[in-house]
Amino acid sequence: MQAPATNPAMMSPFHLAFPVNDLEAARGFYGGVMGCPEGRSSPEWIDFNFYGHQIVAHLAPGEAGAASTSAVDGHGVPVRHFGMVLPMADWEAMAERLKAAGTKFVIEPYIRFKGEPGEQATMFFMDPSGNAIELKAFSDISRLFAK
Protein backbone atom coordinates (compact mmCIF):
# COMPACT_ATOMS: atom_id res chain seq x y z
CA MET A 1 0.00 0.00 0.00
CA GLN A 2 1.38 3.40 -0.94
CA ALA A 3 1.12 6.39 1.41
CA PRO A 4 -1.29 8.96 0.03
CA ALA A 5 0.16 12.03 -1.66
CA THR A 6 -1.27 15.05 0.10
CA ASN A 7 -0.93 18.78 0.02
CA PRO A 8 1.75 19.53 2.67
CA ALA A 9 -0.46 22.32 4.01
CA MET A 10 -3.19 19.74 4.72
CA MET A 11 -1.09 17.08 6.48
CA SER A 12 -2.05 15.50 9.76
CA PRO A 13 0.41 16.07 12.60
CA PHE A 14 2.92 13.30 13.25
CA HIS A 15 4.00 12.04 16.68
CA LEU A 16 7.59 11.13 17.49
CA ALA A 17 8.86 9.86 20.83
CA PHE A 18 12.63 9.79 21.40
CA PRO A 19 15.05 9.19 24.29
CA VAL A 20 16.95 11.90 26.14
CA ASN A 21 19.51 11.74 28.93
CA ASP A 22 18.29 14.84 30.79
CA LEU A 23 14.78 16.33 30.69
CA GLU A 24 15.86 19.80 31.83
CA ALA A 25 18.50 19.96 29.07
CA ALA A 26 15.82 18.86 26.57
CA ARG A 27 13.45 21.52 27.92
CA GLY A 28 16.14 24.18 27.53
CA PHE A 29 17.07 23.09 24.01
CA TYR A 30 13.68 22.35 22.43
CA GLY A 31 11.75 24.96 24.41
CA GLY A 32 14.43 27.62 24.72
CA VAL A 33 16.87 27.39 21.82
CA MET A 34 14.44 26.05 19.22
CA GLY A 35 11.39 27.88 20.55
CA CYS A 36 9.07 24.85 20.57
CA PRO A 37 6.16 25.44 22.98
CA GLU A 38 5.93 22.88 25.76
CA GLY A 39 2.79 20.81 26.12
CA ARG A 40 2.10 18.19 28.76
CA SER A 41 4.88 16.73 30.88
CA SER A 42 5.65 14.40 33.73
CA PRO A 43 8.84 13.58 35.64
CA GLU A 44 9.57 11.05 32.84
CA TRP A 45 8.68 12.92 29.61
CA ILE A 46 7.91 16.28 28.00
CA ASP A 47 5.96 16.90 24.84
CA PHE A 48 6.72 19.82 22.53
CA ASN A 49 4.93 21.49 19.66
CA PHE A 50 7.46 20.97 16.83
CA TYR A 51 5.97 23.15 14.08
CA GLY A 52 2.50 21.73 14.69
CA HIS A 53 3.73 18.17 15.26
CA GLN A 54 4.04 16.40 18.60
CA ILE A 55 7.50 15.30 19.67
CA VAL A 56 7.99 13.72 23.08
CA ALA A 57 11.32 13.60 24.91
CA HIS A 58 11.35 10.52 27.17
CA LEU A 59 13.91 10.19 29.95
CA ALA A 60 15.98 7.15 28.96
CA PRO A 61 19.64 7.78 29.88
CA GLY A 62 22.10 6.00 27.63
CA GLU A 63 19.61 5.27 24.83
CA ALA A 64 19.93 8.57 22.94
CA GLY A 65 22.35 9.55 20.24
CA ALA A 66 23.28 8.75 16.67
CA ALA A 67 26.30 6.71 15.69
CA SER A 68 26.10 5.68 12.05
CA THR A 69 26.46 8.12 9.16
CA SER A 70 25.71 7.89 5.46
CA ALA A 71 27.60 9.76 2.74
CA VAL A 72 25.36 12.38 1.11
CA ASP A 73 26.69 15.23 -1.02
CA GLY A 74 30.16 14.83 0.51
CA HIS A 75 28.93 14.92 4.12
CA GLY A 76 28.46 12.28 6.81
CA VAL A 77 24.72 12.50 7.44
CA PRO A 78 23.57 10.94 10.72
CA VAL A 79 21.45 7.96 9.70
CA ARG A 80 19.10 8.29 12.67
CA HIS A 81 17.64 11.78 12.58
CA PHE A 82 14.35 13.62 12.49
CA GLY A 83 13.45 17.11 11.44
CA MET A 84 11.21 19.47 9.58
CA VAL A 85 10.84 21.01 6.14
CA LEU A 86 10.39 24.73 6.70
CA PRO A 87 9.59 27.68 4.48
CA MET A 88 12.92 29.20 3.35
CA ALA A 89 12.58 32.37 5.45
CA ASP A 90 11.86 30.31 8.58
CA TRP A 91 14.82 28.02 7.83
CA GLU A 92 17.12 31.03 7.47
CA ALA A 93 15.81 32.55 10.73
CA MET A 94 16.28 29.25 12.60
CA ALA A 95 19.83 28.89 11.24
CA GLU A 96 20.62 32.34 12.67
CA ARG A 97 18.90 31.51 15.95
CA LEU A 98 20.87 28.29 16.34
CA LYS A 99 24.15 30.03 15.48
CA ALA A 100 23.41 32.80 18.01
CA ALA A 101 22.78 30.12 20.67
CA GLY A 102 26.20 28.58 19.96
CA THR A 103 24.81 25.38 18.48
CA LYS A 104 27.51 23.08 17.14
CA PHE A 105 26.46 21.89 13.69
CA VAL A 106 27.16 18.40 12.40
CA ILE A 107 26.60 19.90 8.93
CA GLU A 108 26.60 23.70 8.73
CA PRO A 109 23.62 25.33 6.99
CA TYR A 110 24.10 25.19 3.19
CA ILE A 111 22.33 24.50 -0.11
CA ARG A 112 22.49 20.84 -1.10
CA PHE A 113 22.04 19.39 -4.60
CA LYS A 114 22.49 22.80 -6.28
CA GLY A 115 20.96 22.94 -9.74
CA GLU A 116 19.27 19.53 -9.33
CA PRO A 117 15.54 18.81 -8.93
CA GLY A 118 16.01 18.17 -5.20
CA GLU A 119 17.90 21.40 -4.46
CA GLN A 120 17.33 22.25 -0.82
CA ALA A 121 18.69 24.18 2.13
CA THR A 122 19.75 21.88 4.96
CA MET A 123 21.50 21.79 8.31
CA PHE A 124 22.18 19.06 10.86
CA PHE A 125 22.81 19.47 14.56
CA MET A 126 22.45 17.46 17.78
CA ASP A 127 20.28 18.04 20.80
CA PRO A 128 22.00 17.84 24.23
CA SER A 129 21.44 14.05 24.29
CA GLY A 130 23.03 13.48 20.86
CA ASN A 131 19.81 13.05 18.89
CA ALA A 132 20.40 14.30 15.34
CA ILE A 133 18.02 16.88 13.87
CA GLU A 134 17.81 18.05 10.26
CA LEU A 135 16.02 21.19 9.21
CA LYS A 136 15.56 21.74 5.51
CA ALA A 137 13.78 24.09 3.13
CA PHE A 138 12.93 24.25 -0.55
CA SER A 139 12.50 27.43 -2.54
CA ASP A 140 9.64 25.55 -4.22
CA ILE A 141 7.91 23.06 -1.89
CA SER A 142 6.43 21.25 -4.90
CA ARG A 143 9.99 19.91 -5.49
CA LEU A 144 9.97 18.01 -2.17
CA PHE A 145 9.78 14.59 -3.88
CA ALA A 146 11.22 15.58 -7.27
CA LYS A 147 13.53 13.05 -8.94
OpenMM code with the backbone's topology and positions (N, CA, C; nanometers):
from openmm import Vec3, app, unit

residues = "MET GLN ALA PRO ALA THR ASN PRO ALA MET MET SER PRO PHE HIS LEU ALA PHE PRO VAL ASN ASP LEU GLU ALA ALA ARG GLY PHE TYR GLY GLY VAL MET GLY CYS PRO GLU GLY ARG SER SER PRO GLU TRP ILE ASP PHE ASN PHE TYR GLY HIS GLN ILE VAL ALA HIS LEU ALA PRO GLY GLU ALA GLY ALA ALA SER THR SER ALA VAL ASP GLY HIS GLY VAL PRO VAL ARG HIS PHE GLY MET VAL LEU PRO MET ALA ASP TRP GLU ALA MET ALA GLU ARG LEU LYS ALA ALA GLY THR LYS PHE VAL ILE GLU PRO TYR ILE ARG PHE LYS GLY GLU PRO GLY GLU GLN ALA THR MET PHE PHE MET ASP PRO SER GLY ASN ALA ILE GLU LEU LYS ALA PHE SER ASP ILE SER ARG LEU PHE ALA LYS".split()
positions = [
    Vec3(0.0844, -0.1180, 0.0000),
    Vec3(0.0000, 0.0000, 0.0000),
    Vec3(0.0887, 0.1240, 0.0000),
    Vec3(0.0603, 0.2173, -0.0837),
    Vec3(0.1379, 0.3401, -0.0937),
    Vec3(0.0751, 0.4485, -0.0066),
    Vec3(0.1623, 0.5269, 0.0615),
    Vec3(0.1123, 0.6385, 0.1412),
    Vec3(0.0466, 0.7396, 0.0475),
    Vec3(-0.0615, 0.7995, 0.0894),
    Vec3(-0.1286, 0.8961, 0.0029),
    Vec3(-0.0450, 1.0221, -0.0169),
    Vec3(-0.0476, 1.0749, -0.1373),
    Vec3(0.0163, 1.2028, -0.1659),
    Vec3(-0.0818, 1.3110, -0.1254),
    Vec3(-0.0379, 1.4005, -0.0374),
    Vec3(-0.1272, 1.5046, 0.0100),
    Vec3(-0.0620, 1.6402, -0.0066),
    Vec3(-0.1421, 1.7412, 0.0003),
    Vec3(-0.0930, 1.8776, 0.0018),
    Vec3(-0.0240, 1.8976, 0.1362),
    Vec3(0.1052, 1.9371, 0.1397),
    Vec3(0.1747, 1.9529, 0.2674),
    Vec3(0.1012, 2.0449, 0.3643),
    Vec3(0.0268, 2.1411, 0.3134),
    Vec3(-0.0463, 2.2317, 0.4008),
    Vec3(-0.1642, 2.1618, 0.4689),
    Vec3(-0.2025, 2.0444, 0.4191),
    Vec3(-0.3192, 1.9740, 0.4716),
    Vec3(-0.2803, 1.8486, 0.5494),
    Vec3(-0.1533, 1.8307, 0.5828),
    Vec3(-0.1086, 1.7082, 0.6479),
    Vec3(-0.1559, 1.6985, 0.7921),
    Vec3(-0.1755, 1.5757, 0.8351),
    Vec3(-0.2046, 1.5499, 0.9758),
    Vec3(-0.0741, 1.5576, 1.0542),
    Vec3(-0.0803, 1.6005, 1.1795),
    Vec3(0.0414, 1.6066, 1.2601),
    Vec3(0.0978, 1.4669, 1.2843),
    Vec3(0.2302, 1.4568, 1.2875),
    Vec3(0.2923, 1.3302, 1.3249),
    Vec3(0.3290, 1.3351, 1.4720),
    Vec3(0.3591, 1.2194, 1.5284),
    Vec3(0.4000, 1.2041, 1.6681),
    Vec3(0.5313, 1.1282, 1.6675),
    Vec3(0.6304, 1.1797, 1.7387),
    Vec3(0.7592, 1.1131, 1.7491),
    Vec3(0.8027, 1.1142, 1.8942),
    Vec3(0.8311, 0.9983, 1.9490),
    Vec3(0.8863, 0.9857, 2.0834),
    Vec3(1.0322, 0.9448, 2.0698),
    Vec3(1.1197, 1.0062, 2.1498),
    Vec3(1.2630, 0.9790, 2.1400),
    Vec3(1.3264, 0.9882, 2.2782),
    Vec3(1.4399, 0.9195, 2.2981),
    Vec3(1.5048, 0.9190, 2.4288),
    Vec3(1.5948, 1.0406, 2.4495),
    Vec3(1.6005, 1.0864, 2.5743),
    Vec3(1.6946, 1.1904, 2.6141),
    Vec3(1.7600, 1.1492, 2.7454),
    Vec3(1.8774, 1.2047, 2.7705),
    Vec3(1.9508, 1.1742, 2.8930),
    Vec3(1.9116, 1.2653, 3.0087),
    Vec3(1.8572, 1.3835, 2.9776),
    Vec3(1.8295, 1.4845, 3.0789),
    Vec3(1.7090, 1.5672, 3.0337),
    Vec3(1.6000, 1.5609, 3.1083),
    Vec3(1.4784, 1.6332, 3.0685),
    Vec3(1.4955, 1.7844, 3.0759),
    Vec3(1.5670, 1.8351, 3.1735),
    Vec3(1.5857, 1.9801, 3.1826),
    Vec3(1.6701, 2.0319, 3.0667),
    Vec3(1.7702, 1.9563, 3.0246),
    Vec3(1.8498, 1.9959, 2.9074),
    Vec3(1.7625, 1.9939, 2.7827),
    Vec3(1.6746, 1.8924, 2.7715),
    Vec3(1.5820, 1.8857, 2.6572),
    Vec3(1.4872, 2.0042, 2.6604),
    Vec3(1.4358, 2.0380, 2.7772),
    Vec3(1.3445, 2.1520, 2.7915),
    Vec3(1.4156, 2.2807, 2.7486),
    Vec3(1.5383, 2.2990, 2.7897),
    Vec3(1.6135, 2.4184, 2.7530),
    Vec3(1.6415, 2.4252, 2.6043),
    Vec3(1.6733, 2.3105, 2.5433),
    Vec3(1.7068, 2.3089, 2.4010),
    Vec3(1.5827, 2.3231, 2.3135),
    Vec3(1.4859, 2.2324, 2.3302),
    Vec3(1.3680, 2.2353, 2.2434),
    Vec3(1.2790, 2.3560, 2.2742),
    Vec3(1.2591, 2.3841, 2.4032),
    Vec3(1.1748, 2.4960, 2.4411),
    Vec3(1.2449, 2.6299, 2.4279),
    Vec3(1.3700, 2.6364, 2.4728),
    Vec3(1.4429, 2.7621, 2.4721),
    Vec3(1.5113, 2.7932, 2.3412),
    Vec3(1.6082, 2.7120, 2.3033),
    Vec3(1.6869, 2.7389, 2.1821),
    Vec3(1.6006, 2.7306, 2.0568),
    Vec3(1.5240, 2.6232, 2.0430),
    Vec3(1.4444, 2.6047, 1.9215),
    Vec3(1.3091, 2.6747, 1.9267),
    Vec3(1.2647, 2.7148, 2.0441),
    Vec3(1.1393, 2.7876, 2.0547),
    Vec3(1.0149, 2.7032, 2.0382),
    Vec3(1.0234, 2.5743, 2.0679),
    Vec3(0.9072, 2.4853, 2.0572),
    Vec3(0.8249, 2.4948, 2.1854),
    Vec3(0.6986, 2.5354, 2.1777),
    Vec3(0.6162, 2.5442, 2.2982),
    Vec3(0.6018, 2.4081, 2.3662),
    Vec3(0.6080, 2.4104, 2.4985),
    Vec3(0.5934, 2.2875, 2.5759),
    Vec3(0.4467, 2.2557, 2.5953),
    Vec3(0.4147, 2.1275, 2.5852),
    Vec3(0.2790, 2.0806, 2.6123),
    Vec3(0.2756, 2.0117, 2.7477),
    Vec3(0.2171, 1.8948, 2.7511),
    Vec3(0.2095, 1.8193, 2.8761),
    Vec3(0.3478, 1.7668, 2.9145),
    Vec3(0.3621, 1.7318, 3.0423),
    Vec3(0.4879, 1.6730, 3.0876),
    Vec3(0.4647, 1.5936, 3.2150),
    Vec3(0.5635, 1.5149, 3.2481),
    Vec3(0.5654, 1.4397, 3.3730),
    Vec3(0.7121, 1.4346, 3.4163),
    Vec3(0.7424, 1.3725, 3.5271),
    Vec3(0.8843, 1.3581, 3.5639),
    Vec3(0.9627, 1.2672, 3.4677),
    Vec3(0.8922, 1.1985, 3.3766),
    Vec3(0.9568, 1.1045, 3.2845),
    Vec3(0.9571, 1.1494, 3.1389),
    Vec3(0.8772, 1.2504, 3.1008),
    Vec3(0.8677, 1.2921, 2.9607),
    Vec3(0.8165, 1.4353, 2.9497),
    Vec3(0.8423, 1.4949, 2.8335),
    Vec3(0.7913, 1.6285, 2.8000),
    Vec3(0.7482, 1.6249, 2.6541),
    Vec3(0.6297, 1.6772, 2.6259),
    Vec3(0.5958, 1.6898, 2.4841),
    Vec3(0.6076, 1.8352, 2.4406),
    Vec3(0.6470, 1.8512, 2.3134),
    Vec3(0.6716, 1.9819, 2.2534),
    Vec3(0.5944, 1.9942, 2.1231),
    Vec3(0.5550, 2.1169, 2.0931),
    Vec3(0.4928, 2.1491, 1.9656),
    Vec3(0.6061, 2.1808, 1.8680),
    Vec3(0.6374, 2.0858, 1.7807),
    Vec3(0.7457, 2.0967, 1.6831),
    Vec3(0.6833, 2.1339, 1.5493),
    Vec3(0.6585, 2.2640, 1.5307),
    Vec3(0.5972, 2.3154, 1.4078),
    Vec3(0.4627, 2.2497, 1.3791),
    Vec3(0.3824, 2.2322, 1.4850),
    Vec3(0.2500, 2.1731, 1.4691),
    Vec3(0.2474, 2.0226, 1.4836),
    Vec3(0.3631, 1.9619, 1.5066),
    Vec3(0.3728, 1.8170, 1.5265),
    Vec3(0.4114, 1.7902, 1.6711),
    Vec3(0.3762, 1.6738, 1.7208),
    Vec3(0.4041, 1.6404, 1.8600),
    Vec3(0.5297, 1.5545, 1.8700),
    Vec3(0.6317, 1.6097, 1.9358),
    Vec3(0.7499, 1.5296, 1.9674),
    Vec3(0.7561, 1.5158, 2.1187),
    Vec3(0.7981, 1.3993, 2.1649),
    Vec3(0.7995, 1.3721, 2.3079),
    Vec3(0.9370, 1.3213, 2.3486),
    Vec3(1.0013, 1.3985, 2.4358),
    Vec3(1.1315, 1.3602, 2.4912),
    Vec3(1.1063, 1.2728, 2.6133),
    Vec3(1.1514, 1.1468, 2.6060),
    Vec3(1.1351, 1.0520, 2.7168),
    Vec3(1.2697, 1.0334, 2.7859),
    Vec3(1.2686, 1.0408, 2.9179),
    Vec3(1.3906, 1.0192, 2.9950),
    Vec3(1.4325, 0.8733, 2.9822),
    Vec3(1.5449, 0.8495, 2.9169),
    Vec3(1.5983, 0.7146, 2.8960),
    Vec3(1.7503, 0.7266, 2.8827),
    Vec3(1.8184, 0.7562, 2.9940),
    Vec3(1.9636, 0.7775, 2.9880),
    Vec3(2.0366, 0.6617, 2.9194),
    Vec3(2.1285, 0.6988, 2.8329),
    Vec3(2.2099, 0.5996, 2.7627),
    Vec3(2.1489, 0.5465, 2.6346),
    Vec3(2.0233, 0.5787, 2.6041),
    Vec3(1.9615, 0.5274, 2.4826),
    Vec3(1.9607, 0.6279, 2.3682),
    Vec3(1.9974, 0.7514, 2.3958),
    Vec3(1.9928, 0.8567, 2.2941),
    Vec3(2.1214, 0.8596, 2.2135),
    Vec3(2.1157, 0.9315, 2.1032),
    Vec3(2.2354, 0.9545, 2.0235),
    Vec3(2.2328, 0.8818, 1.8914),
    Vec3(2.3160, 0.9327, 1.8009),
    Vec3(2.3281, 0.8748, 1.6675),
    Vec3(2.4726, 0.8329, 1.6469),
    Vec3(2.4942, 0.7182, 1.5897),
    Vec3(2.6302, 0.6711, 1.5691),
    Vec3(2.6652, 0.6589, 1.4211),
    Vec3(2.5801, 0.5948, 1.3448),
    Vec3(2.6095, 0.5684, 1.2046),
    Vec3(2.5845, 0.6912, 1.1179),
    Vec3(2.6659, 0.7047, 1.0134),
    Vec3(2.6455, 0.8116, 0.9158),
    Vec3(2.6396, 0.7512, 0.7765),
    Vec3(2.5821, 0.8273, 0.6863),
    Vec3(2.5710, 0.7885, 0.5465),
    Vec3(2.6252, 0.9031, 0.4624),
    Vec3(2.7027, 0.8723, 0.3593),
    Vec3(2.7599, 0.9765, 0.2740),
    Vec3(2.6527, 1.0351, 0.1830),
    Vec3(2.6305, 1.1659, 0.1954),
    Vec3(2.5359, 1.2383, 0.1109),
    Vec3(2.6002, 1.3704, 0.0739),
    Vec3(2.6179, 1.3943, -0.0541),
    Vec3(2.6691, 1.5226, -0.1016),
    Vec3(2.8008, 1.5594, -0.0339),
    Vec3(2.8848, 1.4587, -0.0083),
    Vec3(3.0157, 1.4828, 0.0513),
    Vec3(3.0151, 1.5022, 0.2015),
    Vec3(2.9033, 1.4762, 0.2681),
    Vec3(2.8925, 1.4916, 0.4123),
    Vec3(2.8536, 1.3593, 0.4763),
    Vec3(2.8900, 1.3427, 0.6021),
    Vec3(2.8460, 1.2281, 0.6812),
    Vec3(2.7154, 1.2619, 0.7501),
    Vec3(2.6047, 1.2215, 0.6906),
    Vec3(2.4717, 1.2503, 0.7441),
    Vec3(2.4376, 1.1464, 0.8503),
    Vec3(2.4001, 1.1914, 0.9707),
    Vec3(2.3573, 1.0943, 1.0721),
    Vec3(2.2388, 1.0134, 1.0201),
    Vec3(2.2515, 0.8809, 1.0238),
    Vec3(2.1450, 0.7962, 0.9703),
    Vec3(2.0176, 0.8143, 1.0516),
    Vec3(2.0282, 0.8088, 1.1828),
    Vec3(1.9105, 0.8295, 1.2674),
    Vec3(1.8956, 0.9782, 1.2924),
    Vec3(1.7929, 1.0367, 1.2347),
    Vec3(1.7638, 1.1777, 1.2584),
    Vec3(1.6167, 1.2040, 1.2310),
    Vec3(1.5699, 1.3162, 1.2806),
    Vec3(1.4351, 1.3620, 1.2486),
    Vec3(1.4451, 1.5112, 1.2226),
    Vec3(1.3388, 1.5687, 1.1709),
    Vec3(1.3453, 1.7106, 1.1438),
    Vec3(1.2190, 1.7629, 1.0816),
    Vec3(1.2359, 1.8757, 1.0130),
    Vec3(1.1214, 1.9467, 0.9582),
    Vec3(1.1609, 2.0131, 0.8278),
    Vec3(1.0669, 2.0223, 0.7364),
    Vec3(1.0843, 2.1009, 0.6143),
    Vec3(1.0134, 2.2331, 0.6389),
    Vec3(1.0901, 2.3407, 0.6383),
    Vec3(1.0385, 2.4733, 0.6704),
    Vec3(1.0301, 2.5610, 0.5466),
    Vec3(0.9496, 2.6654, 0.5527),
    Vec3(0.9594, 2.7684, 0.4484),
    Vec3(1.1007, 2.8285, 0.4552),
    Vec3(1.1537, 2.8721, 0.3416),
    Vec3(1.2919, 2.9195, 0.3355),
    Vec3(1.3217, 3.0299, 0.4364),
    Vec3(1.2333, 3.1270, 0.4503),
    Vec3(1.2579, 3.2371, 0.5446),
    Vec3(1.2654, 3.1857, 0.6883),
    Vec3(1.1828, 3.0882, 0.7231),
    Vec3(1.1858, 3.0306, 0.8577),
    Vec3(1.3140, 2.9508, 0.8789),
    Vec3(1.3576, 2.8780, 0.7760),
    Vec3(1.4823, 2.8018, 0.7832),
    Vec3(1.5997, 2.8968, 0.8072),
    Vec3(1.6040, 3.0050, 0.7316),
    Vec3(1.7118, 3.1029, 0.7473),
    Vec3(1.7106, 3.1638, 0.8875),
    Vec3(1.5920, 3.1972, 0.9386),
    Vec3(1.5809, 3.2545, 1.0726),
    Vec3(1.6257, 3.1545, 1.1791),
    Vec3(1.5876, 3.0267, 1.1622),
    Vec3(1.6281, 2.9253, 1.2600),
    Vec3(1.7786, 2.9018, 1.2541),
    Vec3(1.8369, 2.9036, 1.1354),
    Vec3(1.9829, 2.8893, 1.1240),
    Vec3(2.0519, 2.9992, 1.2044),
    Vec3(2.0039, 3.1219, 1.1921),
    Vec3(2.0619, 3.2337, 1.2666),
    Vec3(2.0387, 3.2181, 1.4167),
    Vec3(1.9207, 3.1728, 1.4534),
    Vec3(1.8896, 3.1514, 1.5954),
    Vec3(1.9812, 3.0454, 1.6561),
    Vec3(2.0003, 2.9361, 1.5847),
    Vec3(2.0874, 2.8288, 1.6342),
    Vec3(2.2326, 2.8757, 1.6434),
    Vec3(2.2790, 2.9489, 1.5430),
    Vec3(2.4149, 3.0034, 1.5480),
    Vec3(2.4323, 3.0962, 1.6673),
    Vec3(2.3340, 3.1849, 1.6896),
    Vec3(2.3407, 3.2800, 1.8007),
    Vec3(2.3435, 3.2085, 1.9356),
    Vec3(2.2807, 3.0908, 1.9437),
    Vec3(2.2784, 3.0124, 2.0673),
    Vec3(2.4050, 2.9290, 2.0845),
    Vec3(2.4957, 2.9345, 1.9864),
    Vec3(2.6203, 2.8580, 1.9956),
    Vec3(2.6055, 2.7112, 1.9613),
    Vec3(2.5026, 2.6772, 1.8883),
    Vec3(2.4807, 2.5379, 1.8483),
    Vec3(2.5961, 2.4899, 1.7626),
    Vec3(2.6462, 2.3708, 1.7948),
    Vec3(2.7506, 2.3085, 1.7137),
    Vec3(2.6812, 2.2254, 1.6058),
    Vec3(2.7094, 2.2591, 1.4811),
    Vec3(2.6460, 2.1891, 1.3693),
    Vec3(2.7259, 2.0657, 1.3300),
    Vec3(2.6552, 1.9575, 1.3006),
    Vec3(2.7157, 1.8398, 1.2399),
    Vec3(2.7431, 1.8735, 1.0935),
    Vec3(2.6468, 1.9383, 1.0299),
    Vec3(2.6603, 1.9904, 0.8932),
    Vec3(2.6072, 2.1333, 0.8970),
    Vec3(2.6956, 2.2282, 0.8716),
    Vec3(2.6598, 2.3699, 0.8725),
    Vec3(2.5490, 2.3976, 0.7703),
    Vec3(2.4669, 2.4981, 0.7950),
    Vec3(2.3623, 2.5329, 0.6986),
    Vec3(2.4209, 2.5617, 0.5599),
    Vec3(2.3645, 2.4980, 0.4577),
    Vec3(2.4095, 2.5195, 0.3187),
    Vec3(2.3019, 2.4708, 0.2224),
    Vec3(2.3240, 2.4967, 0.0943),
    Vec3(2.2328, 2.4500, -0.0111),
    Vec3(2.2891, 2.3214, -0.0693),
    Vec3(2.2097, 2.2164, -0.0620),
    Vec3(2.2485, 2.0836, -0.1096),
    Vec3(2.1863, 2.0590, -0.2466),
    Vec3(2.2542, 1.9802, -0.3288),
    Vec3(2.2044, 1.9389, -0.4605),
    Vec3(2.1774, 2.0589, -0.5508),
    Vec3(2.2669, 2.1584, -0.5467),
    Vec3(2.2488, 2.2799, -0.6277),
    Vec3(2.2257, 2.2464, -0.7742),
    Vec3(2.1260, 2.3105, -0.8331),
    Vec3(2.0959, 2.2938, -0.9739),
    Vec3(2.0227, 2.1650, -1.0084),
    Vec3(1.9966, 2.0792, -0.9093),
    Vec3(1.9267, 1.9531, -0.9328),
    Vec3(1.7808, 1.9669, -0.8889),
    Vec3(1.6957, 1.8724, -0.9312),
    Vec3(1.5539, 1.8813, -0.8931),
    Vec3(1.5322, 1.8862, -0.7419),
    Vec3(1.6181, 1.8215, -0.6654),
    Vec3(1.6011, 1.8171, -0.5200),
    Vec3(1.6770, 1.9245, -0.4452),
    Vec3(1.7146, 2.0335, -0.5133),
    Vec3(1.7900, 2.1398, -0.4461),
    Vec3(1.7173, 2.1840, -0.3194),
    Vec3(1.7936, 2.1927, -0.2102),
    Vec3(1.7335, 2.2248, -0.0816),
    Vec3(1.8354, 2.2871, 0.0122),
    Vec3(1.7870, 2.3673, 0.1035),
    Vec3(1.8685, 2.4177, 0.2130),
    Vec3(1.8627, 2.3126, 0.3233),
    Vec3(1.9746, 2.2877, 0.3902),
    Vec3(1.9754, 2.1877, 0.4962),
    Vec3(2.0761, 2.2241, 0.6034),
    Vec3(2.0550, 2.1701, 0.7209),
    Vec3(2.1498, 2.1793, 0.8315),
    Vec3(2.1223, 2.0629, 0.9253),
    Vec3(2.2289, 2.0142, 0.9871),
    Vec3(2.2180, 1.9064, 1.0857),
    Vec3(2.2859, 1.9506, 1.2134),
    Vec3(2.2240, 1.9178, 1.3258),
    Vec3(2.2811, 1.9472, 1.4564),
    Vec3(2.2274, 1.8451, 1.5553),
    Vec3(2.2859, 1.8419, 1.6740),
    Vec3(2.2452, 1.7464, 1.7777),
    Vec3(2.1777, 1.8195, 1.8924),
    Vec3(2.0826, 1.7521, 1.9550),
    Vec3(2.0281, 1.8041, 2.0797),
    Vec3(2.1266, 1.7686, 2.1919),
    Vec3(2.1037, 1.8120, 2.3150),
    Vec3(2.1998, 1.7839, 2.4225),
    Vec3(2.2215, 1.6352, 2.4518),
    Vec3(2.1295, 1.5485, 2.4084),
    Vec3(2.1440, 1.4046, 2.4292),
    Vec3(2.2058, 1.3339, 2.3096),
    Vec3(2.2410, 1.4083, 2.2048),
    Vec3(2.3028, 1.3479, 2.0863),
    Vec3(2.2053, 1.2994, 1.9824),
    Vec3(2.0777, 1.3383, 1.9928),
    Vec3(1.9807, 1.3055, 1.8886),
    Vec3(2.0008, 1.4018, 1.7727),
    Vec3(2.0143, 1.3478, 1.6521),
    Vec3(2.0397, 1.4298, 1.5338),
    Vec3(1.9098, 1.4879, 1.4791),
    Vec3(1.9162, 1.6152, 1.4413),
    Vec3(1.8021, 1.6877, 1.3867),
    Vec3(1.8437, 1.7500, 1.2542),
    Vec3(1.7590, 1.7383, 1.1539),
    Vec3(1.7811, 1.8051, 1.0260),
    Vec3(1.6660, 1.9014, 1.0025),
    Vec3(1.7004, 2.0238, 0.9681),
    Vec3(1.6015, 2.1188, 0.9212),
    Vec3(1.6352, 2.1489, 0.7771),
    Vec3(1.5336, 2.1463, 0.6926),
    Vec3(1.5564, 2.1741, 0.5509),
    Vec3(1.4493, 2.2659, 0.4983),
    Vec3(1.4741, 2.3208, 0.3792),
    Vec3(1.3784, 2.4090, 0.3127),
    Vec3(1.3980, 2.3987, 0.1628),
    Vec3(1.2914, 2.4213, 0.0910),
    Vec3(1.2926, 2.4251, -0.0546),
    Vec3(1.2415, 2.5615, -0.0976),
    Vec3(1.3041, 2.6178, -0.1990),
    Vec3(1.2501, 2.7428, -0.2542),
    Vec3(1.1121, 2.7181, -0.3129),
    Vec3(1.0914, 2.5952, -0.3634),
    Vec3(0.9641, 2.5553, -0.4223),
    Vec3(0.9233, 2.4228, -0.3586),
    Vec3(0.8306, 2.4263, -0.2630),
    Vec3(0.7913, 2.3061, -0.1891),
    Vec3(0.7385, 2.1958, -0.2801),
    Vec3(0.6919, 2.2289, -0.3988),
    Vec3(0.6431, 2.1253, -0.4896),
    Vec3(0.7565, 2.0338, -0.5356),
    Vec3(0.8820, 2.0719, -0.5102),
    Vec3(0.9988, 1.9913, -0.5487),
    Vec3(1.0405, 1.8943, -0.4378),
    Vec3(0.9631, 1.8851, -0.3308),
    Vec3(0.9969, 1.8010, -0.2168),
    Vec3(1.0306, 1.6570, -0.2562),
    Vec3(0.9552, 1.5985, -0.3481),
    Vec3(0.9782, 1.4593, -0.3884),
    Vec3(1.0273, 1.4486, -0.5323),
    Vec3(1.0762, 1.5591, -0.5876),
    Vec3(1.1222, 1.5582, -0.7273),
    Vec3(1.2402, 1.4660, -0.7455),
    Vec3(1.2427, 1.3965, -0.8607),
    Vec3(1.3535, 1.3046, -0.8938),
    Vec3(1.4508, 1.3725, -0.9858),
] * unit.nanometer
topology = app.Topology()
chain = topology.addChain("A")
for resn in residues:
    res = topology.addResidue(resn, chain)
    for name in ("N", "CA", "C"):
        topology.addAtom(name, app.Element.getBySymbol(name[0]), res)
